[in-house]
Amino acid sequence: MIAMRASDALPQWLLLDVPGEPQAKVTLQQTFAQAQVHGLFGGTEWQSLHEHGPLLVDLRSCPALADLCHVDGQRWRGLLVYSEVSANTLLVHLRRMLTATFDLHRVLLSYYNPNTASYFFDACDTRELSRWLGPIRQLHWFGGTWADRAMGCEGWQRLCNPGLAVEPLQVEETLSAWQQERLQTCLLEHHAWQWQQSIGTDYSRIWACQQEGLALGFCERAVLDGWIWLRLQYPDAEPVQPLSGLTQQERLDSLRLLWQKNPR
């Protein structure tokens, strides 16, 4: 991915990340009512989430919004799509990208989120990019990783389709090991970002606590959260190995009791 130049031609489409920025949908409806809009989840297995799902906006029907997306990418979060194909052709491809196999499980791939995109597409080689982008010539977005967002260093990203002759994307594409690893990192860094937003603690400190907890075997979400809160209360205490208890929660509880009695 490379930085976007201000001189680049205007995109034809905006894939608006409504789940990540709900207010943008309200602004779209109130200020740009003339824009032609298609719900990405419509007609898919994610239909029940249609009202709260991403929107594909035809920017050719609303040039003013196309200009605004470049000026205020933080408010209009999503992907700017450069593709000359019809709406139906583009929607078929974008909807095919929604469902993938992750660690033997079928998942909704939220590639339309600019933070998720910064992990996922970065994990694609040239052949994978050619398949995932399909009829899309370029993607632009304002974003970065969740760590970038936490530290205030997001920026414009641009992704170009290598255009290799490849097999079409499968309906339920199996993600590569590197794609799965990057998405797992995305989930962990998002979790740390949520903690930072909640309590205002330095992101790097939250991330270090989280990594320490995972190393101790606290991988269940509720237990990992309990560990982070405990570690923030006792930053200088040392975990005693092995921790007593059969379950993750029991081991965390035993550690909490130990630190309450002897914090050092």
Secondary structure, 3 states (H helix, E strand, C coil): CECCCCCCCCCCEEEECCCCCHHHHHHHHHHCCCCEEEECCCCCCCHHHHHHCCEEEEHHHCHHHHHHHHHCCCCCCEEEEECCCCHHHHHHHHHHCCEEEECCEEEECCCCCHHHHHHHHHHCCHHHHHHHHCCCCEEEEEECCHHHHHCCCCEEEEEECCCCCCCCCCCCEECCHHHHHHHHHHHHHHHHHHHHHHHCCCHHHHHHHHHHHHHCCCCCHHHHHHHHHHHHHCCCCCCCCCCCCCCHHHHHHHHHHHHHHCCC
